[in-house]
Amino acid sequence: MSLPLVIITGASSGIGEACARLFSAQGHPLLLLARRVARLEALGLPNALCREVDVCDHETLLAAVNEAEARFGAADLIVNNAGQMLLGRIADQDPAEWSRMLDVNVKGLLSGIRSVLPGMLARRHGTIINISSVAGRKTFDFHAAYCGTKFAVHAISENLRQEVALQDVRVITIAPGAVETELLTHTSDQGIRDGYTAWKEEIGGVIAAADVAAAVAFAYQQPQNVCVREIVLAATRQQP
């Protein structure tokens, strides 16, 4: 029996790439979405449809989902992973960075949800996994705007879970602490980047993207009548 379609946004690096590799190894067909489609294709994963999609463009996202479902069957899981982490002080951060995080982390997440939810409700089956952050549960220096977007992910996920639970659709939040990915490189303030890098070294390193992917797979692979509502994971030596 063939396994169902898994959709992953932001699949070109980091947690998204790790999820793609893991679900592919398990035999799932994949729809991999990112702005850097060459990175997706370079993964060389079998039964993977790779499409250049900005999650903020709902029509393009929906078209890719429709194409993948026509080829592989209905999507049983979406991992809403695409995100931006642009750290800064509100007093001097470029407001364009706030807009980008709100667009990708919040509106893009909603777009991903909307692209699969009607079908899951009609089938009374499916799982939506939203990648949030420990920064969606507590605040940190230089994270104000980013924390705002990740607190929103938690709120959206919990409210949505209540909306769809009686139709047997699961909504799961994965909240990692610091992860070794490209996210930090997007921060424009060199001083903040240097301080963050020094902190990671002080605690002996942070968790790998593959660790988060394993948590995603664990939550998904529970029986459909079991919803692991939230997983919070971080390096043992990460205190905050």
C-alpha positions as CSV (number, residue, x, y, z in Angstrom):
1,M,0.0,0.0,0.0
2,S,1.5,3.4,-1.0
3,L,2.0,6.0,1.5
4,P,0.2,9.4,1.3
5,L,1.4,12.7,0.1
6,V,3.4,15.0,2.4
7,I,3.8,18.7,1.6
8,I,6.7,20.7,3.1
9,T,7.1,24.4,2.8
10,G,10.5,26.0,3.1
11,A,12.0,22.7,2.1
12,S,15.3,23.9,0.5
13,S,17.3,24.0,3.8
14,G,17.3,23.5,7.5
15,I,14.3,21.8,9.1
16,G,12.4,21.6,5.9
17,E,15.2,19.8,4.1
18,A,15.6,17.4,7.0
19,C,11.8,16.7,7.0
20,A,12.0,16.1,3.2
21,R,14.8,13.6,3.6
22,L,13.2,11.8,6.4
23,F,9.7,11.4,4.9
24,S,11.3,10.4,1.6
25,A,13.3,7.7,3.3
26,Q,10.0,6.4,4.7
27,G,8.5,6.2,1.3
28,H,6.2,9.1,1.1
29,P,5.7,11.1,-2.1
30,L,6.5,14.7,-1.6
31,L,5.5,18.2,-2.7
32,L,8.5,20.4,-1.8
33,L,8.1,24.1,-1.9
34,A,10.6,26.9,-1.6
35,R,11.8,30.0,-3.4
36,R,15.1,28.3,-4.3
37,V,13.8,25.5,-6.5
38,A,17.3,24.5,-7.6
39,R,18.1,23.6,-4.0
40,L,15.0,21.4,-3.9
41,E,15.9,19.6,-7.1
42,A,19.5,19.1,-5.9
43,L,18.2,16.9,-3.1
44,G,17.4,14.3,-5.7
45,L,14.6,12.7,-3.8
46,P,12.3,10.1,-5.5
47,N,8.6,10.9,-6.1
48,A,9.2,14.5,-5.1
49,L,7.5,17.3,-7.0
50,C,9.6,20.5,-6.6
51,R,8.0,23.8,-7.2
52,E,9.3,27.4,-6.8
53,V,6.7,28.9,-4.5
54,D,6.7,31.9,-2.1
55,V,4.2,31.0,0.6
56,C,2.9,34.5,0.5
57,D,1.5,33.9,-3.0
58,H,-1.6,31.9,-2.2
59,E,-2.6,31.2,-5.8
60,T,0.8,29.8,-6.8
61,L,0.9,27.7,-3.6
62,L,-2.6,26.3,-4.2
63,A,-1.8,25.5,-7.8
64,A,1.2,23.5,-6.7
65,V,-0.9,21.6,-4.1
66,N,-3.5,20.8,-6.8
67,E,-0.8,19.6,-9.1
68,A,0.7,17.3,-6.5
69,E,-2.6,15.9,-5.4
70,A,-3.5,15.1,-9.0
71,R,-0.2,13.1,-9.3
72,F,0.1,11.5,-5.9
73,G,-3.3,11.6,-4.3
74,A,-4.7,13.6,-1.5
75,A,-2.3,15.4,0.9
76,D,-2.4,13.8,4.4
77,L,0.2,16.0,6.0
78,I,1.5,19.6,5.5
79,V,4.5,20.8,7.4
80,N,4.3,24.6,7.5
81,N,8.0,25.2,7.9
82,A,8.8,28.3,5.8
83,G,9.9,31.1,8.0
84,Q,12.1,34.2,8.5
85,M,14.0,35.1,11.7
86,L,15.2,38.7,11.4
87,L,16.4,39.8,14.9
88,G,16.7,43.4,15.9
89,R,15.8,46.2,18.2
90,I,12.4,47.7,17.5
91,A,13.9,51.2,17.9
92,D,16.2,50.8,14.9
93,Q,15.1,47.8,13.0
94,D,14.0,48.3,9.4
95,P,10.2,48.0,9.3
96,A,10.5,46.1,6.1
97,E,11.9,43.2,8.2
98,W,8.8,43.2,10.4
99,S,6.6,43.0,7.3
100,R,8.6,40.2,5.8
101,M,8.3,38.1,9.0
102,L,4.6,38.8,9.3
103,D,4.1,37.9,5.7
104,V,6.0,34.6,5.8
105,N,5.6,33.4,9.4
106,V,2.0,34.3,9.8
107,K,0.3,35.0,6.4
108,G,2.3,32.3,4.7
109,L,1.4,29.8,7.4
110,L,-2.3,30.6,7.0
111,S,-1.9,30.2,3.3
112,G,-0.4,26.7,3.7
113,I,-3.2,25.7,6.1
114,R,-5.9,27.0,3.7
115,S,-4.4,25.1,0.7
116,V,-5.1,21.7,2.3
117,L,-7.7,22.2,5.0
118,P,-10.9,22.0,2.9
119,G,-9.9,18.6,1.5
120,M,-8.9,17.3,4.9
121,L,-12.2,18.3,6.3
122,A,-14.1,16.7,3.5
123,R,-12.1,13.4,4.0
124,R,-12.2,13.8,7.8
125,H,-8.6,12.9,7.9
126,G,-5.3,14.8,7.8
127,T,-2.6,16.5,9.8
128,I,-1.3,20.0,9.9
129,I,2.1,20.6,11.6
130,N,3.1,24.1,12.2
131,I,6.8,24.8,12.9
132,S,6.9,27.5,15.6
133,S,9.6,28.2,18.1
134,V,10.4,28.5,21.8
135,A,10.1,32.1,20.9
136,G,6.4,31.5,20.4
137,R,6.2,30.8,24.2
138,K,8.5,33.3,25.8
139,T,10.4,36.4,24.9
140,F,14.2,37.0,24.2
141,D,16.4,40.0,23.7
142,F,16.2,41.4,20.1
143,H,13.3,39.0,19.2
144,A,10.3,41.3,19.7
145,A,8.9,41.2,16.2
146,Y,10.0,37.6,15.6
147,C,8.4,36.5,18.9
148,G,5.2,38.3,17.9
149,T,5.0,36.2,14.7
150,K,5.7,32.9,16.6
151,F,3.2,33.7,19.4
152,A,0.8,34.1,16.5
153,V,1.7,30.6,15.2
154,H,0.9,29.1,18.6
155,A,-2.5,31.0,18.8
156,I,-3.5,30.1,15.3
157,S,-2.6,26.5,15.8
158,E,-4.5,26.1,19.0
159,N,-7.6,27.9,17.7
160,L,-7.6,25.9,14.5
161,R,-7.2,22.7,16.5
162,Q,-10.4,23.5,18.3
163,E,-12.2,24.3,15.0
164,V,-11.4,21.0,13.3
165,A,-11.0,18.5,16.0
166,L,-14.5,17.0,15.6
167,Q,-13.8,16.5,11.9
168,D,-10.8,14.3,12.9
169,V,-8.1,16.7,11.5
170,R,-5.1,17.1,13.8
171,V,-3.2,20.3,14.3
172,I,0.3,20.1,15.9
173,T,2.8,22.7,16.9
174,I,6.5,22.0,17.0
175,A,8.4,24.5,19.0
176,P,12.2,24.1,18.8
177,G,14.8,26.1,20.7
178,A,17.9,27.2,18.8
179,V,18.6,25.0,15.8
180,E,21.6,24.8,13.5
181,T,20.1,26.3,10.3
182,E,20.5,29.3,8.0
183,L,18.0,31.4,9.8
184,L,20.5,33.4,11.8
185,T,22.3,34.5,8.6
186,H,19.3,36.5,7.6
187,T,19.6,38.9,10.5
188,S,21.2,42.2,9.2
189,D,22.7,43.3,12.5
190,Q,26.2,41.9,12.7
191,G,26.5,42.5,16.4
192,I,23.4,40.5,17.2
193,R,24.6,37.7,14.9
194,D,28.0,37.6,16.6
195,G,26.4,37.5,20.1
196,Y,24.0,34.7,19.1
197,T,26.9,32.7,17.6
198,A,29.0,33.2,20.8
199,W,26.1,32.0,22.9
200,K,25.7,28.8,20.9
201,E,29.3,28.1,21.4
202,E,29.1,28.7,25.1
203,I,26.4,26.1,25.6
204,G,28.2,23.6,23.5
205,G,26.0,23.8,20.4
206,V,22.4,23.6,19.5
207,I,20.1,20.9,18.2
208,A,20.3,19.7,14.5
209,A,17.5,20.1,12.0
210,A,17.3,16.3,11.9
211,D,16.3,16.3,15.6
212,V,13.3,18.5,14.8
213,A,12.4,16.4,11.8
214,A,12.3,13.4,14.0
215,A,9.9,15.1,16.3
216,V,7.7,16.0,13.4
217,A,7.7,12.4,12.2
218,F,6.9,11.1,15.7
219,A,3.9,13.4,16.1
220,Y,2.6,12.5,12.6
221,Q,3.0,8.8,13.0
222,Q,0.7,8.5,16.0
223,P,-2.7,7.0,15.4
224,Q,-5.1,9.5,13.8
225,N,-7.2,9.5,17.0
226,V,-4.1,10.7,19.0
227,C,-3.1,14.4,18.6
228,V,0.3,15.3,20.1
229,R,-0.7,19.0,20.4
230,E,2.7,20.5,21.0
231,I,6.3,19.4,21.2
232,V,8.9,21.7,22.7
233,L,12.5,20.6,22.2
234,A,15.9,22.3,22.7
235,A,19.5,21.5,23.5
236,T,19.8,20.2,27.0
237,R,22.2,23.1,27.9
238,Q,19.8,25.7,26.5
239,Q,18.4,27.3,29.6
240,P,16.0,30.0,28.3
